[in-house]
Amino acid sequence: MADSKFNDFQRDALQEMGNIGAGSAATALSQLLGKDIKISVPAIAMVPIEKMAESAGETQGVVAAVYMRIFGEIQARSLLIFPQDKVFLLLDLLMHRKLGTTGEFGETEQSAIKEIGNILISAYLNAIAKFIGLNSVPSVPALAVDMADAIFETISAELAEAGPEAMLIENEMTETLTNLRSKLFIIPDRDSMRKILEALNNTMKGA
């Protein structure tokens, strides 16, 4: 993973920013699900745009992907990916079903996934805004259910307008009965990446 752009302090700062976002997301999801949800961030790294599909780690399986544009002082795209079997478990929790019950994406399930994606993505965006002082506003979420490679191919034109790298935030959600993993890509445009680096440098200097 190409995170050599960041020095040790910046990587530590990004990890802390991820932890803040995870805490906010866990609180919001716990309230939504009515269950105690814990979220950890095993890793944050920068990956080249052309390596995103490979980094998603689900190229041979069906995934549910929530896509959102990001506007404001940070211009970016965001893509949250759940393996299909894991998102079914999350929907079971949300809808108070026995684990293993959900097996298709009906209209209600699709709306629920979008709301979960909106909560997770917005939590991390808010963490970025607070940590580096740059505001952002997400668009309405869009959902795709397909092979991961097909989803990345569909948004390739959008990604071509972004910067050369994406921020990959790995999420591990833990509930009493199950464990869920997802991967969130935040893809800033070149100018926004520059702003993020400058903000991190200013944080280092105590500005």
C-alpha positions in Angstrom: 0.0 0.0 0.0 1.4 3.4 -1.0 1.2 5.4 2.2 4.8 6.7 1.9 3.4 10.1 1.2 2.7 10.4 5.0 5.4 10.6 7.6 5.0 8.7 11.0 3.2 11.6 12.7 0.8 12.0 9.9 0.0 8.3 9.8 -0.5 8.4 13.6 -2.8 11.4 13.1 -4.8 9.6 10.4 -5.2 6.5 12.7 -6.4 8.7 15.5 -8.8 10.5 13.1 -10.1 7.0 12.1 -10.6 6.1 15.7 -12.6 9.2 16.3 -14.8 8.4 13.3 -15.2 4.8 14.4 -16.4 6.0 17.9 -19.0 8.3 16.4 -20.2 5.7 13.9 -20.5 3.1 16.7 -22.6 5.4 18.8 -24.9 6.2 15.9 -25.3 2.6 14.8 -25.9 1.4 18.4 -28.7 3.9 18.6 -30.1 2.8 15.2 -29.9 -1.0 15.9 -30.8 -0.8 19.6 -27.7 -3.0 20.3 -24.2 -2.3 21.6 -22.0 -2.0 18.5 -18.2 -1.5 18.8 -16.2 -0.4 15.8 -12.4 -0.6 15.5 -10.1 0.5 12.7 -7.4 -2.1 12.2 -5.7 0.0 9.5 -5.8 3.2 7.5 -3.6 3.5 4.4 -3.3 5.2 1.1 -3.7 3.0 -2.0 -3.3 3.9 -5.7 -6.6 4.4 -7.5 -5.8 1.5 -9.8 -5.3 -0.8 -6.8 -8.7 -0.1 -5.2 -10.5 -3.1 -6.5 -7.6 -5.4 -5.4 -7.5 -3.7 -2.0 -11.2 -4.3 -1.5 -10.4 -7.9 -1.3 -13.7 -9.1 -2.6 -13.1 -9.4 -6.3 -14.6 -12.9 -6.6 -17.7 -12.3 -4.6 -20.9 -10.1 -4.6 -20.7 -7.0 -2.5 -23.0 -4.2 -1.4 -21.4 -0.8 -2.1 -22.7 2.6 -0.9 -21.3 5.5 -3.0 -21.5 9.2 -2.1 -20.0 12.3 -3.5 -18.4 14.8 -1.0 -18.7 18.5 -1.5 -17.4 21.5 0.5 -13.8 22.4 1.4 -13.0 18.7 0.7 -14.0 17.5 -2.7 -14.0 13.7 -2.9 -15.8 10.5 -3.6 -16.5 7.8 -1.0 -17.2 4.1 -1.5 -18.2 1.8 1.4 -18.0 -1.9 0.6 -19.7 -4.8 2.5 -19.4 -8.5 1.5 -22.9 -9.7 0.7 -23.1 -12.2 3.5 -21.9 -9.7 6.1 -24.4 -7.0 5.1 -27.2 -9.6 5.3 -26.2 -10.2 8.9 -26.2 -6.4 9.6 -29.7 -6.2 8.1 -30.8 -9.0 10.4 -29.6 -7.0 13.4 -31.3 -3.8 12.1 -34.6 -5.5 11.4 -34.5 -7.7 14.6 -34.5 -10.9 12.6 -32.8 -14.2 13.5 -29.2 -14.1 12.1 -29.2 -15.8 8.7 -32.8 -14.8 7.8 -32.1 -12.0 5.3 -31.2 -13.4 1.8 -32.2 -10.7 -0.7 -32.1 -7.0 -1.2 -35.7 -5.8 -1.3 -36.6 -2.1 -1.3 -36.7 -2.0 2.5 -33.3 -3.7 2.8 -31.8 -1.3 0.2 -33.0 1.7 2.1 -31.5 0.3 5.3 -28.1 -0.3 3.7 -28.1 3.3 2.3 -28.9 4.6 5.8 -26.1 2.5 7.4 -23.7 3.7 4.7 -24.7 7.3 5.3 -24.1 7.0 9.0 -20.7 5.4 8.6 -19.4 7.7 5.9 -20.7 10.8 7.6 -19.1 9.8 10.9 -15.7 9.6 9.2 -16.2 12.8 7.3 -17.1 14.6 10.5 -14.0 13.3 12.1 -11.9 14.6 9.3 -13.6 18.0 9.5 -13.0 18.3 13.3 -9.5 16.9 13.1 -8.1 19.1 10.3 -10.7 21.9 10.2 -12.0 21.3 6.7 -15.8 21.0 6.2 -17.5 18.6 3.9 -21.1 17.7 2.9 -22.0 14.3 1.6 -24.5 13.7 -1.2 -27.5 11.4 -1.1 -26.2 7.8 -1.0 -26.4 5.5 -4.0 -26.3 1.7 -3.7 -25.0 -1.0 -6.0 -25.0 -4.8 -5.5 -22.7 -6.6 -7.8 -19.3 -8.1 -8.2 -16.6 -5.7 -6.8 -14.8 -5.5 -10.1 -18.0 -4.5 -11.9 -18.7 -1.8 -9.4 -15.2 -0.3 -9.7 -15.6 -0.5 -13.5 -18.9 1.4 -13.3 -17.4 4.3 -11.3 -14.1 4.3 -13.2 -15.0 7.5 -15.1 -15.7 9.3 -11.7 -12.5 8.0 -10.3 -10.5 9.3 -13.3 -11.5 12.8 -12.2 -10.2 12.3 -8.7 -6.6 12.3 -7.4 -4.2 9.4 -7.9 -4.8 7.8 -4.4 -7.6 6.8 -2.1 -7.7 6.7 1.7 -8.6 3.1 2.7 -10.2 2.8 6.2 -10.9 -0.8 7.3 -13.7 -1.2 9.8 -14.4 -4.1 12.1 -17.9 -4.0 13.7 -18.4 -6.2 16.7 -21.8 -7.2 18.2 -22.5 -9.9 20.8 -23.4 -12.5 18.2 -21.4 -11.6 15.2 -18.4 -9.7 13.7 -18.7 -7.6 10.5 -16.0 -6.1 8.3 -16.3 -3.4 5.8 -13.9 -1.2 3.8 -14.3 2.5 3.2 -12.5 4.3 0.4 -12.3 8.1 0.5 -10.9 9.5 -2.7 -10.0 13.2 -2.5 -9.3 15.2 -5.6 -5.8 16.6 -6.0 -6.5 19.9 -4.4 -8.3 18.4 -1.4 -5.4 16.0 -0.9 -3.1 19.0 -0.8 -5.4 20.6 1.8 -5.4 17.5 3.9 -1.6 17.3 3.9 -1.3 21.0 4.7 -3.8 20.6 7.6 -1.9 17.6 9.0 1.4 19.6 8.8 -0.2 22.5 10.6 -1.4 20.1 13.3 2.2 18.9 13.6 3.3 22.5 14.1 0.6 23.3 16.6 -1.0 25.8 14.2 
